[in-house]
Amino acid sequence: MDTQKIRDALAQHGKLAVDAWTIDTSADLFEAGLTSHASVNVMLALEDDFDIEFPDEDLKKATFASIDNLSAVITKLLDDAA
């Protein structure tokens, strides 16, 4: 999956201490400055960008821990919707 939309949402809403465009896809986003409040804003942006809705079972810290994790969950949601 192209992570551009994820990085864009993180850059706009994640309030990270580092540039979202330079962070490794496996890096811990919470260590990079993502807060639980900011993760909600990122989630809302991703729902709009991908036209998805995160189900309750994916509303956990692990989902938002890295770009890779977000990409995997979004890919699954898009595949399930297809």
C-alpha positions in Angstrom: 0.0 0.0 0.0 1.1 3.5 -0.8 1.7 5.2 2.6 1.4 8.8 1.2 -2.1 9.3 2.6 -1.1 7.9 6.0 2.0 10.1 6.2 -0.1 13.1 5.1 -2.6 12.5 7.8 0.2 12.1 10.4 1.9 15.3 9.2 -1.4 17.3 9.4 -2.9 15.8 12.5 -0.3 13.7 14.4 1.6 16.6 16.0 4.7 14.4 15.8 8.1 15.7 17.1 9.6 14.5 13.8 8.7 14.9 10.2 6.1 12.3 9.2 7.7 12.1 5.8 11.0 10.9 7.2 9.9 8.5 9.8 10.5 4.8 9.2 7.3 2.8 8.5 8.1 0.5 11.4 9.0 3.3 13.9 6.9 3.7 17.0 4.7 6.7 16.3 4.0 7.2 20.1 7.7 7.5 20.7 7.8 10.0 17.8 5.3 12.1 19.7 1.8 10.8 18.8 -0.6 11.2 21.6 -3.9 9.4 22.1 -5.8 12.6 21.3 -3.8 13.2 18.1 -4.4 9.6 17.1 -8.1 10.2 17.1 -7.6 13.1 14.7 -5.4 11.0 12.5 -8.0 8.2 12.6 -10.8 10.7 11.5 -8.6 12.0 8.7 -7.8 8.5 7.5 -11.5 7.5 7.6 -12.2 10.5 5.3 -9.2 9.9 3.0 -9.8 6.2 2.5 -13.6 6.2 2.9 -13.5 3.6 5.6 -14.6 3.3 9.2 -12.3 1.8 11.9 -14.3 -0.9 13.7 -14.2 -1.0 17.5 -11.7 -4.0 17.5 -9.2 -1.8 15.6 -9.5 1.2 18.0 -6.4 0.2 20.0 -3.0 1.6 20.5 -1.3 -1.1 18.5 -3.2 -0.1 15.3 -1.7 3.4 15.6 1.7 2.4 16.8 3.4 2.5 13.3 2.8 3.4 9.7 3.1 -0.4 8.9 0.3 -1.2 11.4 -2.0 1.5 10.0 -1.3 0.4 6.5 -2.1 -3.3 7.4 -5.4 -2.3 9.1 -6.5 0.0 6.3 -5.6 -2.6 3.6 -7.7 -5.2 5.5 -10.7 -2.7 5.8 -10.4 -1.8 2.1 -10.3 -5.5 1.1 -13.3 -6.3 3.3 -15.3 -3.5 1.7 -14.4 -4.7 -1.9 
